[in-house]
Amino acid sequence: MEQNRRDFLGFGAALIASAATIAASDEAKSCAAGSHKRTLTWVKDPQKVLSPATIITPRKGRKYNPVVTLNGWSLPYEMKEGVKEFHLIAQPVVREFAPGMVVNCWGYNGTSPGPTIEAVEGERIRLVVTNELPEHTTIHWHGLILPNGMDGVGGLTQPQIKPGETYVYEFTLRQSGSFMYHPHADEMVQMAMGMMGMFIVHPKKPETHRVDRDFCFLLSSYDVAPGTYTPNPATMTEFNLWTFNSRVFPGIDPMVVRKGDRVRVRIGNLTMTNHPIHMHGHSFEVTCTDGGWVPKSARWPEVTSDIPVGAIRCIEFVATEEGDWAFHCHKSHHTMGPMGHTVPNMLGVKQDDLTEKISDLMPDYMYMPMGREGMAEMNDMAQMGMALPENTLAMMTGDGPFGPIEMGGMFTVLKVRKNQPRDDYSDPGWYVHPKGSVAYKC
Ligand SMILES: [Cu+2]
């Protein structure tokens, strides 16, 4: 155990050193990779990282309706003699999970998860992958039908890409749908550090599977001990941060739609457990998985879709109901922040000055009991500025128009508005309820 701890500390120190070295030339490398001008989210001083906002790809000039990656972006490309060429750089990055917490991750082109790759069925694509990690890697193109030697499984279909090396993957897209990319080398560590991205292949005929708004994001999980900055890559099941695209509520952008829009949400799961994703206010159908499109006759209505490990579920619905609708994982501990998951159960126990007495006995131990009446009071304590360890989010947080929302992980809001302009994703603010349509105290 002691040996493991020492190894892990050494690993963390190497990671920080590596991030600092690369930071000096970030802009140059971003341009070399064919990326457009943008502010990368990893810097020398993690406290200065800006909130990663959703970057909308304009629809104009494209033969497809681009996806909107929540708190993410799509990778620019170059056409080279009829081949669509993308560049990915595997590297250490710093990601802000929500205001008040940044994490030393590994990712691609400055972000974790990496940028979404978008292409069109029938296109020939070239993916140039450079490894700037301290260890070898590969990329597996999850769900895509391709030549065996392009499948990216280290040792099985190619040698691993050593630090400093560049490998090229090239193949023709034979199907449309929703896919992912991630390493198939030291997979447990590299996925626990955040190495993953979405890969969307649009249908050749734009009218096929057409929707008005097409959102996507990945589910990922991390174990970052309170007071620290680097995920523990040895964790197998006890993760404490449950994220949509490596962001936690209230750091996750809302999904903004116009009333009457047909909406698709593509959700990939690269955590180590399943996530029953639940949407309020509407029912939906699963129309696509990472195996392809679901025939209309095989779809059924749901309000919760369980996303298995290593899988994608795309849900579709028509946004008929105006309002601010909760959209979240239905495992309640997955909508909570990292602080306090190991709290002793004190429900119904008279505590008085117990916290003070235990803190006096064990000054180094941060004792934080569950409240006598439940955990809601922990939200009040966080609101009142209760001291939390450095770089650590409260268990329950976020404010709504009626008070605390008491969430903290896989949670966002679907905002349906009658007057939202077409193709406008800007946040309209909180829903103004028609008079007499809100639950009331009698
Ligand atoms: Cu979950």
Boltz pocket constraint, residues with backbone or C-beta under 6 A from the ligand:
constraints:
  - pocket:
      binder: B
      contacts: [[A, 242], [A, 274], [A, 275], [A, 276], [A, 329], [A, 330], [A, 331], [A, 334], [A, 410]]
      max_distance: 6.0
